[in-house]
Amino acid sequence: MSGTLYLVATPIGNLEDITLRALRILKEVSLIACEDTRQTSKLLQHYLIERPTISYYEHNERERTEQLINRLLEGQSIALVSDAGTPIISDPGFVLVNKAISLQIPVVAIPGASALLPALITSGLASHEFLFIGFLPARSGERRKKFLEIKSLPFTIICYESPHRIAQSLIDAQEILGARKAIIARELTKLYEEILRGNLVELSELVLEKPLKGELVLVIEGFNLAEQTIIDKEISLGQAVLNKMQTDNIDQMTALKAIARALGISKSEAYRRLQLESKES
């Protein structure tokens, strides 16, 4: 019988963020395939785990897949880990998993840490529907194309970005998506963990003034039909505010502020227009 391929989630920063099951599996498998053996060795040493490791990263993925598959077919069980977080999510492993599935080798997920979910649940943005798009494209043109593709989607958008590209990515995002609410989650679970809140315009200005370092997750508010209809002049401002209150379960002034942001006007100007509408009706 073949061995089992375990996909083991490891901490994204704080070494305490690992499950008891993950530790047991790492102690029991015949081999641990690591994105970077040096990085994984820190975790293994911390928990006194002595198991052989082998590198498995983007540039040796296809070659190494054959070696690992042969070991699995021989009956050895293997744990696949990335440098941090859950394997396969924006990390190597897709080729190996699909090859194992095609050969009916058992594939078992050992769930645990991942940067995208902590960023989402601390964002204050809608979490019942969201879209994770991985790392943003490195080139501005491709990045803007991606933002255009998701512009009309009603889901909260989650993506990863590098510190040296985040400023330009925020500029691209605000030009395509407008002044939507957003957060940047930086260095999650680590010593300098930080959540930066605002809208895309405010975050862009902030990052230009003070460049960021570390691992970054960008979470952006999804398309809002209530706001778009007022921009397209399909409904009144008052109706848009009412729709926003009901959809997001918020008070009138908070809804008015959100609509004003979508229209690109101040809250006081939106309030003035709302009062004018009331007099005319």
N, C-alpha and C positions, 0 to 999 in steps of 0.2 A: 504494500500500500504506500501511496505517496505521503509525504509530510504535509504540513499545513503552512500556508503563507499568512503571517500575522501582520496587520497594518497597525503599528503601535504609535499612538499620539504621545508626544513628549512635551515637557514644559516650554512655554514661549519666553520665559524669563525666570520667574521664581521656581526654584527646583522642587518646592513642595507641591506644585501643581501637577502631580502625576498620580494615577490610580494604583491601588494595591494590586489589581489584576495585571496592569501593565508591568509592574515590577516583577511579578511572578513569571509572566511570559518571557521577559528579558532574561531571567535566570534559567529558564527551562529550554529555550530553543538551542539548536545546534550552532546557529550563526546569526549575527546581526548585520544587516545591510544598511549602511549609513550614507547619508548625503555627504557628510564630512566626518571621517573617523576620529579626527582630533576633537571636534565639537562634542560628539557623542561620548567620547571617553571621559569627559568631565562629569557627565551624568552618571555613567557606569561606576566611576571611581567614588563618587559621592555616596552611592548606594551599595558599594562593595560588591558589584556584579562583575564576575570574571568570565566573560564569554568572548569567543573569537569574533572579530569584526572584519568587514570587507567594504570597500568604497563602492557606492552606487550613486552616480550623479549624472547630470545632463549629458556630458560628453562621452561617457562610457556606458550609457544606459542600454543600448541594444546589444553590445558585446557582452556585458555583464549579465543581461537577462538570460542568455543561453546557459551560462554557468550556474546561475541560481536555479533555473528550471531543472537542470540535470540533477542538482543536489536534492531538490524537492521530490523528483521522481525516484530517487534512491531511498526516500523515506525520511530525509532530514527535514526538520521544521525550521523556518527562517522568519525572523522579525525584520520588517522594513521600517526604518525611522528616517525622518528628515532632520535637519539641523534644529528645528523648533516647531512645535505644533503638530498638526495632523498631516500624515503623509498624503501624497497625491494632490492636495490642494495647493496649486501653484508650485508644486515641487515634483521631482521625478517619481516614477512608479507606475504610471499609466500603462506603459508597454508591458511591464512585468505582470501586472494584475490581469490584463487581457489575455496574455499568453497562458497564465495559470488557469484562467477560466476555460479557455479553449481546450485544455488538456484535462479538465475536470479535477484539478487540484483544489482542495478546499482553501478559500480565502476568507479570513476572519478579521473584522475590524475591532480594535481595542480602543474605544473612544476616549477622548480627553481634551486637552487644551487646543484652542485655535484662536487666532487673533480676531477673526471677523465677527464672531458672536459677542465677545465682550464689548467690542466697539459698538455694535448695534444696540445692545441692551442698555448701554450707558449714554446713548446718543440723544434720547428723548424724542426720536423720530419714530414713525410708525414701524412696528416690528412684525405685524401679522402677515405682511407680504414684503419680501425683499429680493433683490437680485444682486448676486455676487459676480463681479466681472474680472476678478483676479487683478494682475498688475496692469496698469494703464500702459498703452503703447508708448514707446520711447520718443517717437517723432511727433511733433505738434500736429501735423496734418492728419496723421492716423488717429491721434488722440481726439481731435475735433470731430472726425468722422464717427468715432465711437460715441461721443456725446450726442451727436445728431441722431444716431440709431436709437438711443435710449431716451431721448428728450420727451417723447409723449407717453412713456411707460409710467403707470401709476405706482410703481414699487419704489421703496427706499433702495438707493443704490449704494453698494459697498465695494470699495476697490483698495488695492495696495498701491503705494507710490514711494519712490525713493526720495531722500531729503534734497538731493541736488536738482530734482525735477519738479518738486511740489509747487514751487512758486509759479512756474509757467503753466503747470497743469491747472492750477486754480484760475489763472487768467483765461485759459481756454474754456474752462467749465463755466465761468460766469458769463462769457460772451455768448455761449450757446444755450445755457440753461437759465440764465438770469440770476437774480439775487436770492436763490433758494437757500433755505436753512441747511446748515452742514456742520459737521464736526471733524476735527483731526484728532485721532487717538494716537498718542505718541508713547513709545516704550512701555506698552502694556505689561503689567505685572512686575516691571523692573523698578529699580531704585528711583529713577526720574520719570515715572509714569505721569502723564499729563493729558488732559482733555481740553482742547481749544474749541470754543463754541462761537457761533455767529451765523452769518450767511456767507455765501461764496465771495462776495465783494469784501466784506470785513476781514475774512480769513486771508484773502489775497493780500490786502494791505498789511495785515499783521505779519505775515511771513516775509514780505518784502523788507519790512523794518527789522525783523529779527529772524534770520535763517534758522531752520530747524535741523536737529540731528536725531539719529536713531531710526527705529522701525516705525513706519507710519501707516495708519489705516484712515482712509477718507470715506465718510458716510454722508450721502447727499439726499435731501428730501426728494420724493418722487413727484411726477407730474400731478397737478391738482386741477381737475376739470372745473371746479367752481371758480377758481381764479382765472382760468383760461377763457371761460365764457364771458366774463366781464371785460377782459382785454379785447375779445372779438366783438364786444358790444351786443351779445345775444341776450343778456339779461341785465337788469338794473344793478347798481352798486348795492342797494339794500338787499336784494335777493341773493347776491353773491355772498354778502356777509352772513345772511341767515343760513345759506347752504354750508358755509364754512363752520359756523357754530354747531350745526347738527352733525356734520361729518366728523369733526375733530373733538366734539364735546367740550368746547371752550366758550368763554364769555364774549360779549359783543366787541369790546375794545381790543381783545386779543385777535379776534377774527378780522376786525377792521385793519389792524396793523399788518396782518398777513396779506390782505388784499392790497393794501397800499404798497407793500413791498413788491408784489407781483406787477403792479401798475407802474412802478418806478416813481411814485410820488410820496410826499411826506404823510404821516398819519393825520396831521392837522388839515392838510389839503383834502384827504379822503373824507375826513369828518365833515368838512365844509360842503363837499359834494353830496354827502349823505343827507345833511340837513336841507340842502337845496332840493333834493329829490322829494323829501318828506313834504315840503311846502307846495311843490308842484302837483303832488298826488292828491 
